[in-house]
Amino acid sequence: METITAQVQDCPGNYVAARPSTLRCAKCDRPLDVRDARHTPTGYVCPYYVKSRVATFYNAGLHHYLATALIAVIAGALAGFLLRLVGNIGFFAIILTVFVAPLAGSLIAEAIQRALRIMGKARGQHIWLVAAIGTALGAAAFIVPPIILLLLIGSPAALFALIPALGLVLTISTLVARLRI
Ligand SMILES: [Zn+2]
């Protein structure tokens, strides 16, 4: 009664076991070296099968990455502006930053996810990284210059200028947590 479990597909890449083996890939039926075997719910498979699966799972193209970068830079600039505004209010700046910064990260993640959904349910392995870098660059324009300026003139206010920078770290870590699946 084992007729149905025949070879389902051919894995790309022509995997060849380095040593003789009785184990076989559940998908392409090629002899499979125990050291290369990957365990899946449907049995042991060759590394090429896993690679091809990853390639189909992550379907984002260049335009998805560009859209992500664009949204991240613009939203990052807004977040940077907001964090600096919050950082200027004095005593409650730190408390407010702790609330506002992760919220900004969630909103940016939401905006990017929505855009990718509209563009055809795109998933990308490095979307989170592009989003994080874009947000950091956009926000840095508002957050970094005051710190450098205040440090240069030796003002103790440089310490307070660091609050938005800490907020940005919170924003980006929330963003990454939301986008990294
Ligand atoms: Zn295989």
Residues whose N, C-alpha, C, O or C-beta is under 5 A from the ligand:
A	BS01	ZN	C11 C25 K27 C28 C46 Y49
